[in-house]
Amino acid sequence: MDEEEAMTRRTREATTVACSQCGARDAIQIEITLPEDTDVTFNSCHRCEHRWWESASEVIDLTAVLEKARRR
């Protein structure tokens, strides 16, 4: 895989979702592919600033995301 293909693979569109904390519809969702093709999703609410991560449709904590990112 060349560098351009790798960047395209890592870059995805942000999606607007409802916040799991306050219900606002202005939260963003960004999908990221980590090493070993592990997909995680970062969510952030513009209203209450709540942030959360998901993997396989389950909420995970930042520590788990960092551990997945370190794998090689």
PDB file of N, H, CA, C and O in Angstrom:
ATOM      1  N   MET A   1       0.846  -1.173   0.000  1.00  0.00           N
ATOM      2  CA  MET A   1       0.000   0.000   0.000  1.00  0.00           C
ATOM      3  C   MET A   1       0.891   1.235   0.000  1.00  0.00           C
ATOM      4  O   MET A   1       1.773   1.369   0.848  1.00  0.00           O
ATOM      5  N   ASP A   2       0.659   2.145  -0.958  1.00  0.00           N
ATOM      6  H   ASP A   2      -0.057   2.036  -1.647  1.00  0.00           H
ATOM      7  CA  ASP A   2       1.470   3.350  -1.002  1.00  0.00           C
ATOM      8  C   ASP A   2       0.923   4.393  -0.016  1.00  0.00           C
ATOM      9  O   ASP A   2      -0.151   4.211   0.558  1.00  0.00           O
ATOM     10  N   GLU A   3       1.674   5.487   0.172  1.00  0.00           N
ATOM     11  H   GLU A   3       2.546   5.635  -0.294  1.00  0.00           H
ATOM     12  CA  GLU A   3       1.317   6.502   1.164  1.00  0.00           C
ATOM     13  C   GLU A   3      -0.024   7.157   0.862  1.00  0.00           C
ATOM     14  O   GLU A   3      -0.810   7.389   1.781  1.00  0.00           O
ATOM     15  N   GLU A   4      -0.304   7.461  -0.401  1.00  0.00           N
ATOM     16  H   GLU A   4       0.334   7.273  -1.147  1.00  0.00           H
ATOM     17  CA  GLU A   4      -1.566   8.099  -0.763  1.00  0.00           C
ATOM     18  C   GLU A   4      -2.746   7.186  -0.445  1.00  0.00           C
ATOM     19  O   GLU A   4      -3.757   7.637   0.092  1.00  0.00           O
ATOM     20  N   GLU A   5      -2.617   5.920  -0.774  1.00  0.00           N
ATOM     21  H   GLU A   5      -1.796   5.554  -1.210  1.00  0.00           H
ATOM     22  CA  GLU A   5      -3.683   4.957  -0.483  1.00  0.00           C
ATOM     23  C   GLU A   5      -3.893   4.830   1.033  1.00  0.00           C
ATOM     24  O   GLU A   5      -5.029   4.724   1.494  1.00  0.00           O
ATOM     25  N   ALA A   6      -2.814   4.842   1.793  1.00  0.00           N
ATOM     26  H   ALA A   6      -1.891   4.929   1.418  1.00  0.00           H
ATOM     27  CA  ALA A   6      -2.906   4.754   3.245  1.00  0.00           C
ATOM     28  C   ALA A   6      -3.633   5.960   3.822  1.00  0.00           C
ATOM     29  O   ALA A   6      -4.460   5.810   4.721  1.00  0.00           O
ATOM     30  N   MET A   7      -3.334   7.159   3.314  1.00  0.00           N
ATOM     31  H   MET A   7      -2.662   7.280   2.583  1.00  0.00           H
ATOM     32  CA  MET A   7      -4.018   8.360   3.793  1.00  0.00           C
ATOM     33  C   MET A   7      -5.501   8.323   3.447  1.00  0.00           C
ATOM     34  O   MET A   7      -6.336   8.701   4.269  1.00  0.00           O
ATOM     35  N   THR A   8      -5.833   7.879   2.261  1.00  0.00           N
ATOM     36  H   THR A   8      -5.155   7.572   1.593  1.00  0.00           H
ATOM     37  CA  THR A   8      -7.236   7.776   1.857  1.00  0.00           C
ATOM     38  C   THR A   8      -7.964   6.804   2.766  1.00  0.00           C
ATOM     39  O   THR A   8      -9.110   7.041   3.148  1.00  0.00           O
ATOM     40  N   ARG A   9      -7.314   5.734   3.104  1.00  0.00           N
ATOM     41  H   ARG A   9      -6.383   5.542   2.793  1.00  0.00           H
ATOM     42  CA  ARG A   9      -7.911   4.723   3.956  1.00  0.00           C
ATOM     43  C   ARG A   9      -8.137   5.252   5.368  1.00  0.00           C
ATOM     44  O   ARG A   9      -9.115   4.878   6.015  1.00  0.00           O
ATOM     45  N   ARG A  10      -7.255   6.111   5.850  1.00  0.00           N
ATOM     46  H   ARG A  10      -6.461   6.415   5.324  1.00  0.00           H
ATOM     47  CA  ARG A  10      -7.382   6.662   7.200  1.00  0.00           C
ATOM     48  C   ARG A  10      -8.357   7.817   7.278  1.00  0.00           C
ATOM     49  O   ARG A  10      -8.860   8.114   8.361  1.00  0.00           O
ATOM     50  N   THR A  11      -8.641   8.474   6.175  1.00  0.00           N
ATOM     51  H   THR A  11      -8.233   8.232   5.295  1.00  0.00           H
ATOM     52  CA  THR A  11      -9.477   9.665   6.164  1.00  0.00           C
ATOM     53  C   THR A  11     -10.912   9.286   5.818  1.00  0.00           C
ATOM     54  O   THR A  11     -11.177   8.650   4.798  1.00  0.00           O
ATOM     55  N   ARG A  12     -11.822   9.688   6.681  1.00  0.00           N
ATOM     56  H   ARG A  12     -11.607  10.205   7.510  1.00  0.00           H
ATOM     57  CA  ARG A  12     -13.237   9.410   6.436  1.00  0.00           C
ATOM     58  C   ARG A  12     -14.040  10.656   6.783  1.00  0.00           C
ATOM     59  O   ARG A  12     -13.553  11.532   7.498  1.00  0.00           O
ATOM     60  N   GLU A  13     -15.249  10.738   6.289  1.00  0.00           N
ATOM     61  H   GLU A  13     -15.645  10.027   5.708  1.00  0.00           H
ATOM     62  CA  GLU A  13     -16.085  11.896   6.559  1.00  0.00           C
ATOM     63  C   GLU A  13     -16.624  11.885   7.980  1.00  0.00           C
ATOM     64  O   GLU A  13     -16.917  10.823   8.528  1.00  0.00           O
ATOM     65  N   ALA A  14     -16.756  13.066   8.579  1.00  0.00           N
ATOM     66  H   ALA A  14     -16.518  13.929   8.133  1.00  0.00           H
ATOM     67  CA  ALA A  14     -17.400  13.194   9.881  1.00  0.00           C
ATOM     68  C   ALA A  14     -18.909  13.085   9.681  1.00  0.00           C
ATOM     69  O   ALA A  14     -19.445  13.564   8.682  1.00  0.00           O
ATOM     70  N   THR A  15     -19.580  12.461  10.622  1.00  0.00           N
ATOM     71  H   THR A  15     -19.144  12.072  11.433  1.00  0.00           H
ATOM     72  CA  THR A  15     -21.016  12.263  10.568  1.00  0.00           C
ATOM     73  C   THR A  15     -21.637  12.892  11.809  1.00  0.00           C
ATOM     74  O   THR A  15     -21.075  12.779  12.899  1.00  0.00           O
ATOM     75  N   THR A  16     -22.791  13.555  11.665  1.00  0.00           N
ATOM     76  H   THR A  16     -23.248  13.646  10.780  1.00  0.00           H
ATOM     77  CA  THR A  16     -23.473  14.142  12.803  1.00  0.00           C
ATOM     78  C   THR A  16     -24.375  13.097  13.457  1.00  0.00           C
ATOM     79  O   THR A  16     -25.126  12.397  12.777  1.00  0.00           O
ATOM     80  N   VAL A  17     -24.291  13.000  14.785  1.00  0.00           N
ATOM     81  H   VAL A  17     -23.681  13.569  15.337  1.00  0.00           H
ATOM     82  CA  VAL A  17     -25.078  12.032  15.550  1.00  0.00           C
ATOM     83  C   VAL A  17     -25.630  12.694  16.797  1.00  0.00           C
ATOM     84  O   VAL A  17     -25.239  13.810  17.138  1.00  0.00           O
ATOM     85  N   ALA A  18     -26.543  12.004  17.484  1.00  0.00           N
ATOM     86  H   ALA A  18     -26.860  11.097  17.207  1.00  0.00           H
ATOM     87  CA  ALA A  18     -27.086  12.505  18.746  1.00  0.00           C
ATOM     88  C   ALA A  18     -26.107  12.192  19.876  1.00  0.00           C
ATOM     89  O   ALA A  18     -25.514  11.114  19.912  1.00  0.00           O
ATOM     90  N   CYS A  19     -25.944  13.128  20.785  1.00  0.00           N
ATOM     91  H   CYS A  19     -26.426  14.004  20.756  1.00  0.00           H
ATOM     92  CA  CYS A  19     -25.070  12.951  21.937  1.00  0.00           C
ATOM     93  C   CYS A  19     -25.690  11.950  22.905  1.00  0.00           C
ATOM     94  O   CYS A  19     -26.882  12.025  23.203  1.00  0.00           O
ATOM     95  N   SER A  20     -24.887  11.022  23.391  1.00  0.00           N
ATOM     96  H   SER A  20     -23.919  10.961  23.149  1.00  0.00           H
ATOM     97  CA  SER A  20     -25.384  10.035  24.342  1.00  0.00           C
ATOM     98  C   SER A  20     -25.593  10.626  25.733  1.00  0.00           C
ATOM     99  O   SER A  20     -26.244  10.007  26.576  1.00  0.00           O
ATOM    100  N   GLN A  21     -25.049  11.814  25.981  1.00  0.00           N
ATOM    101  H   GLN A  21     -24.520  12.316  25.296  1.00  0.00           H
ATOM    102  CA  GLN A  21     -25.153  12.464  27.294  1.00  0.00           C
ATOM    103  C   GLN A  21     -26.346  13.424  27.357  1.00  0.00           C
ATOM    104  O   GLN A  21     -27.181  13.304  28.253  1.00  0.00           O
ATOM    105  N   CYS A  22     -26.437  14.375  26.415  1.00  0.00           N
ATOM    106  H   CYS A  22     -25.759  14.472  25.687  1.00  0.00           H
ATOM    107  CA  CYS A  22     -27.475  15.414  26.483  1.00  0.00           C
ATOM    108  C   CYS A  22     -28.523  15.301  25.382  1.00  0.00           C
ATOM    109  O   CYS A  22     -29.539  15.994  25.430  1.00  0.00           O
ATOM    110  N   GLY A  23     -28.295  14.446  24.397  1.00  0.00           N
ATOM    111  H   GLY A  23     -27.469  13.883  24.359  1.00  0.00           H
ATOM    112  CA  GLY A  23     -29.268  14.253  23.318  1.00  0.00           C
ATOM    113  C   GLY A  23     -29.189  15.262  22.184  1.00  0.00           C
ATOM    114  O   GLY A  23     -29.959  15.174  21.228  1.00  0.00           O
ATOM    115  N   ALA A  24     -28.265  16.229  22.275  1.00  0.00           N
ATOM    116  H   ALA A  24     -27.640  16.301  23.052  1.00  0.00           H
ATOM    117  CA  ALA A  24     -28.126  17.229  21.209  1.00  0.00           C
ATOM    118  C   ALA A  24     -27.792  16.530  19.893  1.00  0.00           C
ATOM    119  O   ALA A  24     -27.110  15.506  19.879  1.00  0.00           O
ATOM    120  N   ARG A  25     -28.275  17.092  18.799  1.00  0.00           N
ATOM    121  H   ARG A  25     -28.830  17.924  18.811  1.00  0.00           H
ATOM    122  CA  ARG A  25     -28.046  16.496  17.484  1.00  0.00           C
ATOM    123  C   ARG A  25     -26.837  17.112  16.778  1.00  0.00           C
ATOM    124  O   ARG A  25     -26.664  16.933  15.572  1.00  0.00           O
ATOM    125  N   ASP A  26     -26.006  17.833  17.522  1.00  0.00           N
ATOM    126  H   ASP A  26     -26.146  17.978  18.502  1.00  0.00           H
ATOM    127  CA  ASP A  26     -24.843  18.447  16.882  1.00  0.00           C
ATOM    128  C   ASP A  26     -23.527  17.788  17.300  1.00  0.00           C
ATOM    129  O   ASP A  26     -22.468  18.411  17.226  1.00  0.00           O
ATOM    130  N   ALA A  27     -23.595  16.534  17.736  1.00  0.00           N
ATOM    131  H   ALA A  27     -24.455  16.028  17.796  1.00  0.00           H
ATOM    132  CA  ALA A  27     -22.371  15.780  18.007  1.00  0.00           C
ATOM    133  C   ALA A  27     -21.799  15.304  16.672  1.00  0.00           C
ATOM    134  O   ALA A  27     -22.541  15.065  15.720  1.00  0.00           O
ATOM    135  N   ILE A  28     -20.493  15.173  16.613  1.00  0.00           N
ATOM    136  H   ILE A  28     -19.890  15.368  17.387  1.00  0.00           H
ATOM    137  CA  ILE A  28     -19.872  14.645  15.405  1.00  0.00           C
ATOM    138  C   ILE A  28     -19.360  13.238  15.675  1.00  0.00           C
ATOM    139  O   ILE A  28     -19.118  12.854  16.820  1.00  0.00           O
ATOM    140  N   GLN A  29     -19.205  12.496  14.620  1.00  0.00           N
ATOM    141  H   GLN A  29     -19.402  12.808  13.690  1.00  0.00           H
ATOM    142  CA  GLN A  29     -18.714  11.125  14.714  1.00  0.00           C
ATOM    143  C   GLN A  29     -17.642  10.957  13.647  1.00  0.00           C
ATOM    144  O   GLN A  29     -17.880  11.223  12.469  1.00  0.00           O
ATOM    145  N   ILE A  30     -16.460  10.513  14.066  1.00  0.00           N
ATOM    146  H   ILE A  30     -16.266  10.296  15.023  1.00  0.00           H
ATOM    147  CA  ILE A  30     -15.352  10.329  13.143  1.00  0.00           C
ATOM    148  C   ILE A  30     -14.861   8.891  13.253  1.00  0.00           C
ATOM    149  O   ILE A  30     -14.460   8.443  14.327  1.00  0.00           O
ATOM    150  N   GLU A  31     -14.896   8.182  12.147  1.00  0.00           N
ATOM    151  H   GLU A  31     -15.221   8.547  11.275  1.00  0.00           H
ATOM    152  CA  GLU A  31     -14.435   6.794  12.120  1.00  0.00           C
ATOM    153  C   GLU A  31     -12.946   6.761  11.801  1.00  0.00           C
ATOM    154  O   GLU A  31     -12.477   7.468  10.910  1.00  0.00           O
ATOM    155  N   ILE A  32     -12.207   5.932  12.539  1.00  0.00           N
ATOM    156  H   ILE A  32     -12.588   5.358  13.264  1.00  0.00           H
ATOM    157  CA  ILE A  32     -10.762   5.833  12.387  1.00  0.00           C
ATOM    158  C   ILE A  32     -10.377   4.368  12.322  1.00  0.00           C
ATOM    159  O   ILE A  32     -10.892   3.550  13.084  1.00  0.00           O
ATOM    160  N   THR A  33      -9.473   4.036  11.413  1.00  0.00           N
ATOM    161  H   THR A  33      -9.055   4.701  10.794  1.00  0.00           H
ATOM    162  CA  THR A  33      -8.947   2.672  11.354  1.00  0.00           C
ATOM    163  C   THR A  33      -7.552   2.671  11.966  1.00  0.00           C
ATOM    164  O   THR A  33      -6.648   3.361  11.493  1.00  0.00           O
ATOM    165  N   LEU A  34      -7.397   1.886  13.023  1.00  0.00           N
ATOM    166  H   LEU A  34      -8.132   1.326  13.407  1.00  0.00           H
ATOM    167  CA  LEU A  34      -6.130   1.767  13.740  1.00  0.00           C
ATOM    168  C   LEU A  34      -5.343   0.591  13.177  1.00  0.00           C
ATOM    169  O   LEU A  34      -5.829  -0.116  12.295  1.00  0.00           O
ATOM    170  N   PRO A  35      -4.118   0.376  13.687  1.00  0.00           N
ATOM    171  CA  PRO A  35      -3.342  -0.786  13.227  1.00  0.00           C
ATOM    172  C   PRO A  35      -4.149  -2.081  13.340  1.00  0.00           C
ATOM    173  O   PRO A  35      -5.072  -2.185  14.148  1.00  0.00           O
ATOM    174  N   GLU A  36      -3.793  -3.037  12.537  1.00  0.00           N
ATOM    175  H   GLU A  36      -3.043  -2.953  11.881  1.00  0.00           H
ATOM    176  CA  GLU A  36      -4.459  -4.335  12.464  1.00  0.00           C
ATOM    177  C   GLU A  36      -5.920  -4.201  12.029  1.00  0.00           C
ATOM    178  O   GLU A  36      -6.759  -5.038  12.360  1.00  0.00           O
ATOM    179  N   ASP A  37      -6.209  -3.120  11.272  1.00  0.00           N
ATOM    180  H   ASP A  37      -5.527  -2.440  11.003  1.00  0.00           H
ATOM    181  CA  ASP A  37      -7.550  -2.862  10.747  1.00  0.00           C
ATOM    182  C   ASP A  37      -8.626  -2.810  11.820  1.00  0.00           C
ATOM    183  O   ASP A  37      -9.760  -3.224  11.582  1.00  0.00           O
ATOM    184  N   THR A  38      -8.279  -2.303  13.001  1.00  0.00           N
ATOM    185  H   THR A  38      -7.357  -1.966  13.194  1.00  0.00           H
ATOM    186  CA  THR A  38      -9.241  -2.129  14.084  1.00  0.00           C
ATOM    187  C   THR A  38      -9.971  -0.808  13.862  1.00  0.00           C
ATOM    188  O   THR A  38      -9.345   0.251  13.825  1.00  0.00           O
ATOM    189  N   ASP A  39     -11.287  -0.870  13.716  1.00  0.00           N
ATOM    190  H   ASP A  39     -11.795  -1.731  13.746  1.00  0.00           H
ATOM    191  CA  ASP A  39     -12.084   0.337  13.517  1.00  0.00           C
ATOM    192  C   ASP A  39     -12.587   0.866  14.854  1.00  0.00           C
ATOM    193  O   ASP A  39     -13.148   0.118  15.655  1.00  0.00           O
ATOM    194  N   VAL A  40     -12.382   2.165  15.089  1.00  0.00           N
ATOM    195  H   VAL A  40     -11.927   2.772  14.438  1.00  0.00           H
ATOM    196  CA  VAL A  40     -12.923   2.837  16.262  1.00  0.00           C
ATOM    197  C   VAL A  40     -13.630   4.098  15.787  1.00  0.00           C
ATOM    198  O   VAL A  40     -13.355   4.604  14.699  1.00  0.00           O
ATOM    199  N   THR A  41     -14.535   4.598  16.606  1.00  0.00           N
ATOM    200  H   THR A  41     -14.758   4.187  17.490  1.00  0.00           H
ATOM    201  CA  THR A  41     -15.272   5.806  16.276  1.00  0.00           C
ATOM    202  C   THR A  41     -15.140   6.793  17.423  1.00  0.00           C
ATOM    203  O   THR A  41     -15.402   6.451  18.576  1.00  0.00           O
ATOM    204  N   PHE A  42     -14.733   8.018  17.107  1.00  0.00           N
ATOM    205  H   PHE A  42     -14.520   8.296  16.170  1.00  0.00           H
ATOM    206  CA  PHE A  42     -14.657   9.098  18.085  1.00  0.00           C
ATOM    207  C   PHE A  42     -15.910   9.943  17.949  1.00  0.00           C
ATOM    208  O   PHE A  42     -16.294  10.314  16.840  1.00  0.00           O
ATOM    209  N   ASN A  43     -16.551  10.251  19.072  1.00  0.00           N
ATOM    210  H   ASN A  43     -16.239   9.950  19.973  1.00  0.00           H
ATOM    211  CA  ASN A  43     -17.758  11.069  19.090  1.00  0.00           C
ATOM    212  C   ASN A  43     -17.519  12.269  19.997  1.00  0.00           C
ATOM    213  O   ASN A  43     -16.892  12.136  21.048  1.00  0.00           O
ATOM    214  N   SER A  44     -18.012  13.436  19.601  1.00  0.00           N
ATOM    215  H   SER A  44     -18.521  13.544  18.747  1.00  0.00           H
ATOM    216  CA  SER A  44     -17.835  14.646  20.391  1.00  0.00           C
ATOM    217  C   SER A  44     -19.065  15.536  20.247  1.00  0.00           C
ATOM    218  O   SER A  44     -19.509  15.816  19.134  1.00  0.00           O
ATOM    219  N   CYS A  45     -19.621  15.986  21.391  1.00  0.00           N
ATOM    220  H   CYS A  45     -19.261  15.759  22.296  1.00  0.00           H
ATOM    221  CA  CYS A  45     -20.804  16.847  21.391  1.00  0.00           C
ATOM    222  C   CYS A  45     -20.385  18.308  21.478  1.00  0.00           C
ATOM    223  O   CYS A  45     -19.584  18.683  22.334  1.00  0.00           O
ATOM    224  N   HIS A  46     -20.930  19.126  20.592  1.00  0.00           N
ATOM    225  H   HIS A  46     -21.581  18.821  19.897  1.00  0.00           H
ATOM    226  CA  HIS A  46     -20.607  20.555  20.596  1.00  0.00           C
ATOM    227  C   HIS A  46     -21.330  21.288  21.720  1.00  0.00           C
ATOM    228  O   HIS A  46     -20.857  22.329  22.177  1.00  0.00           O
ATOM    229  N   ARG A  47     -22.469  20.763  22.173  1.00  0.00           N
ATOM    230  H   ARG A  47     -22.853  19.917  21.802  1.00  0.00           H
ATOM    231  CA  ARG A  47     -23.236  21.447  23.213  1.00  0.00           C
ATOM    232  C   ARG A  47     -22.650  21.207  24.610  1.00  0.00           C
ATOM    233  O   ARG A  47     -22.331  22.164  25.316  1.00  0.00           O
ATOM    234  N   CYS A  48     -22.508  19.954  25.010  1.00  0.00           N
ATOM    235  H   CYS A  48     -22.767  19.177  24.437  1.00  0.00           H
ATOM    236  CA  CYS A  48     -22.067  19.666  26.382  1.00  0.00           C
ATOM    237  C   CYS A  48     -20.603  19.227  26.469  1.00  0.00           C
ATOM    238  O   CYS A  48     -20.085  19.006  27.564  1.00  0.00           O
ATOM    239  N   GLU A  49     -19.934  19.099  25.314  1.00  0.00           N
ATOM    240  H   GLU A  49     -20.354  19.278  24.425  1.00  0.00           H
ATOM    241  CA  GLU A  49     -18.523  18.719  25.215  1.00  0.00           C
ATOM    242  C   GLU A  49     -18.233  17.287  25.691  1.00  0.00           C
ATOM    243  O   GLU A  49     -17.084  16.942  25.965  1.00  0.00           O
ATOM    244  N   HIS A  50     -19.273  16.468  25.787  1.00  0.00           N
ATOM    245  H   HIS A  50     -20.206  16.749  25.565  1.00  0.00           H
ATOM    246  CA  HIS A  50     -19.073  15.050  26.123  1.00  0.00           C
ATOM    247  C   HIS A  50     -18.361  14.379  24.951  1.00  0.00           C
ATOM    248  O   HIS A  50     -18.701  14.618  23.792  1.00  0.00           O
ATOM    249  N   ARG A  51     -17.375  13.542  25.257  1.00  0.00           N
ATOM    250  H   ARG A  51     -17.099  13.348  26.199  1.00  0.00           H
ATOM    251  CA  ARG A  51     -16.631  12.806  24.226  1.00  0.00           C
ATOM    252  C   ARG A  51     -16.638  11.333  24.581  1.00  0.00           C
ATOM    253  O   ARG A  51     -16.513  10.968  25.750  1.00  0.00           O
ATOM    254  N   TRP A  52     -16.785  10.484  23.570  1.00  0.00           N
ATOM    255  H   TRP A  52     -16.887  10.780  22.621  1.00  0.00           H
ATOM    256  CA  TRP A  52     -16.761   9.054  23.815  1.00  0.00           C
ATOM    257  C   TRP A  52     -16.270   8.319  22.584  1.00  0.00           C
ATOM    258  O   TRP A  52     -16.375   8.811  21.460  1.00  0.00           O
ATOM    259  N   TRP A  53     -15.731   7.131  22.817  1.00  0.00           N
ATOM    260  H   TRP A  53     -15.646   6.731  23.729  1.00  0.00           H
ATOM    261  CA  TRP A  53     -15.185   6.272  21.775  1.00  0.00           C
ATOM    262  C   TRP A  53     -16.030   5.017  21.677  1.00  0.00           C
ATOM    263  O   TRP A  53     -16.585   4.556  22.674  1.00  0.00           O
ATOM    264  N   GLU A  54     -16.129   4.465  20.478  1.00  0.00           N
ATOM    265  H   GLU A  54     -15.678   4.840  19.668  1.00  0.00           H
ATOM    266  CA  GLU A  54     -16.844   3.218  20.263  1.00  0.00           C
ATOM    267  C   GLU A  54     -15.993   2.291  19.397  1.00  0.00           C
ATOM    268  O   GLU A  54     -15.208   2.739  18.561  1.00  0.00           O
ATOM    269  N   SER A  55     -16.167   0.994  19.620  1.00  0.00           N
ATOM    270  H   SER A  55     -16.804   0.630  20.299  1.00  0.00           H
ATOM    271  CA  SER A  55     -15.565  -0.036  18.784  1.00  0.00           C
ATOM    272  C   SER A  55     -16.542  -1.196  18.738  1.00  0.00           C
ATOM    273  O   SER A  55     -17.027  -1.639  19.779  1.00  0.00           O
ATOM    274  N   ALA A  56     -16.837  -1.692  17.548  1.00  0.00           N
ATOM    275  H   ALA A  56     -16.443  -1.332  16.702  1.00  0.00           H
ATOM    276  CA  ALA A  56     -17.802  -2.784  17.367  1.00  0.00           C
ATOM    277  C   ALA A  56     -19.129  -2.430  18.037  1.00  0.00           C
ATOM    278  O   ALA A  56     -19.744  -3.275  18.687  1.00  0.00           O
ATOM    279  N   SER A  57     -19.570  -1.175  17.877  1.00  0.00           N
ATOM    280  H   SER A  57     -19.070  -0.489  17.349  1.00  0.00           H
ATOM    281  CA  SER A  57     -20.844  -0.666  18.404  1.00  0.00           C
ATOM    282  C   SER A  57     -20.937  -0.662  19.925  1.00  0.00           C
ATOM    283  O   SER A  57     -22.036  -0.582  20.474  1.00  0.00           O
ATOM    284  N   GLU A  58     -19.797  -0.748  20.615  1.00  0.00           N
ATOM    285  H   GLU A  58     -18.904  -0.814  20.169  1.00  0.00           H
ATOM    286  CA  GLU A  58     -19.772  -0.668  22.076  1.00  0.00           C
ATOM    287  C   GLU A  58     -18.917   0.511  22.496  1.00  0.00           C
ATOM    288  O   GLU A  58     -17.894   0.795  21.872  1.00  0.00           O
ATOM    289  N   VAL A  59     -19.334   1.204  23.561  1.00  0.00           N
ATOM    290  H   VAL A  59     -20.165   0.973  24.067  1.00  0.00           H
ATOM    291  CA  VAL A  59     -18.555   2.315  24.088  1.00  0.00           C
ATOM    292  C   VAL A  59     -17.311   1.748  24.771  1.00  0.00           C
ATOM    293  O   VAL A  59     -17.392   0.803  25.556  1.00  0.00           O
ATOM    294  N   ILE A  60     -16.154   2.347  24.454  1.00  0.00           N
ATOM    295  H   ILE A  60     -16.088   3.115  23.816  1.00  0.00           H
ATOM    296  CA  ILE A  60     -14.887   1.945  25.076  1.00  0.00           C
ATOM    297  C   ILE A  60     -14.201   3.189  25.619  1.00  0.00           C
ATOM    298  O   ILE A  60     -14.475   4.299  25.162  1.00  0.00           O
ATOM    299  N   ASP A  61     -13.314   3.013  26.589  1.00  0.00           N
ATOM    300  H   ASP A  61     -13.092   2.111  26.960  1.00  0.00           H
ATOM    301  CA  ASP A  61     -12.638   4.181  27.154  1.00  0.00           C
ATOM    302  C   ASP A  61     -11.361   4.502  26.360  1.00  0.00           C
ATOM    303  O   ASP A  61     -10.868   3.692  25.576  1.00  0.00           O
ATOM    304  N   LEU A  62     -10.860   5.693  26.594  1.00  0.00           N
ATOM    305  H   LEU A  62     -11.261   6.351  27.231  1.00  0.00           H
ATOM    306  CA  LEU A  62      -9.685   6.166  25.864  1.00  0.00           C
ATOM    307  C   LEU A  62      -8.494   5.238  26.060  1.00  0.00           C
ATOM    308  O   LEU A  62      -7.719   5.033  25.126  1.00  0.00           O
ATOM    309  N   THR A  63      -8.334   4.678  27.242  1.00  0.00           N
ATOM    310  H   THR A  63      -8.963   4.845  28.001  1.00  0.00           H
ATOM    311  CA  THR A  63      -7.226   3.759  27.499  1.00  0.00           C
ATOM    312  C   THR A  63      -7.260   2.581  26.527  1.00  0.00           C
ATOM    313  O   THR A  63      -6.219   2.162  26.020  1.00  0.00           O
ATOM    314  N   ALA A  64      -8.446   2.051  26.270  1.00  0.00           N
ATOM    315  H   ALA A  64      -9.291   2.391  26.682  1.00  0.00           H
ATOM    316  CA  ALA A  64      -8.589   0.934  25.326  1.00  0.00           C
ATOM    317  C   ALA A  64      -8.223   1.371  23.911  1.00  0.00           C
ATOM    318  O   ALA A  64      -7.601   0.611  23.169  1.00  0.00           O
ATOM    319  N   VAL A  65      -8.601   2.583  23.536  1.00  0.00           N
ATOM    320  H   VAL A  65      -9.106   3.200  24.139  1.00  0.00           H
ATOM    321  CA  VAL A  65      -8.264   3.095  22.202  1.00  0.00           C
ATOM    322  C   VAL A  65      -6.748   3.220  22.059  1.00  0.00           C
ATOM    323  O   VAL A  65      -6.181   2.819  21.043  1.00  0.00           O
ATOM    324  N   LEU A  66      -6.107   3.770  23.065  1.00  0.00           N
ATOM    325  H   LEU A  66      -6.568   4.096  23.890  1.00  0.00           H
ATOM    326  CA  LEU A  66      -4.644   3.942  23.014  1.00  0.00           C
ATOM    327  C   LEU A  66      -3.942   2.598  22.953  1.00  0.00           C
ATOM    328  O   LEU A  66      -2.941   2.458  22.250  1.00  0.00           O
ATOM    329  N   GLU A  67      -4.446   1.610  23.674  1.00  0.00           N
ATOM    330  H   GLU A  67      -5.259   1.724  24.246  1.00  0.00           H
ATOM    331  CA  GLU A  67      -3.855   0.268  23.630  1.00  0.00           C
ATOM    332  C   GLU A  67      -3.993  -0.336  22.227  1.00  0.00           C
ATOM    333  O   GLU A  67      -3.055  -0.942  21.711  1.00  0.00           O
ATOM    334  N   LYS A  68      -5.171  -0.164  21.617  1.00  0.00           N
ATOM    335  H   LYS A  68      -5.934   0.329  22.037  1.00  0.00           H
ATOM    336  CA  LYS A  68      -5.380  -0.672  20.246  1.00  0.00           C
ATOM    337  C   LYS A  68      -4.454   0.032  19.260  1.00  0.00           C
ATOM    338  O   LYS A  68      -3.970  -0.586  18.311  1.00  0.00           O
ATOM    339  N   ALA A  69      -4.205   1.325  19.480  1.00  0.00           N
ATOM    340  H   ALA A  69      -4.597   1.827  20.251  1.00  0.00           H
ATOM    341  CA  ALA A  69      -3.356   2.120  18.587  1.00  0.00           C
ATOM    342  C   ALA A  69      -1.882   1.703  18.689  1.00  0.00           C
ATOM    343  O   ALA A  69      -1.127   1.856  17.728  1.00  0.00           O
ATOM    344  N   ARG A  70      -1.479   1.186  19.834  1.00  0.00           N
ATOM    345  H   ARG A  70      -2.092   1.062  20.614  1.00  0.00           H
ATOM    346  CA  ARG A  70      -0.087   0.785  20.038  1.00  0.00           C
ATOM    347  C   ARG A  70       0.242  -0.558  19.402  1.00  0.00           C
ATOM    348  O   ARG A  70       1.411  -0.849  19.147  1.00  0.00           O
ATOM    349  N   ARG A  71      -0.757  -1.369  19.147  1.00  0.00           N
ATOM    350  H   ARG A  71      -1.706  -1.133  19.355  1.00  0.00           H
ATOM    351  CA  ARG A  71      -0.510  -2.711  18.594  1.00  0.00           C
ATOM    352  C   ARG A  71       0.161  -2.604  17.241  1.00  0.00           C
ATOM    353  O   ARG A  71      -0.132  -1.703  16.455  1.00  0.00           O
ATOM    354  N   ARG A  72       1.067  -3.534  16.977  1.00  0.00           N
ATOM    355  H   ARG A  72       1.305  -4.266  17.616  1.00  0.00           H
ATOM    356  CA  ARG A  72       1.744  -3.569  15.673  1.00  0.00           C
ATOM    357  C   ARG A  72       1.913  -4.983  15.237  1.00  0.00           C
ATOM    358  O   ARG A  72       2.461  -5.237  14.164  1.00  0.00           O
TER     359      ARG A  72
END
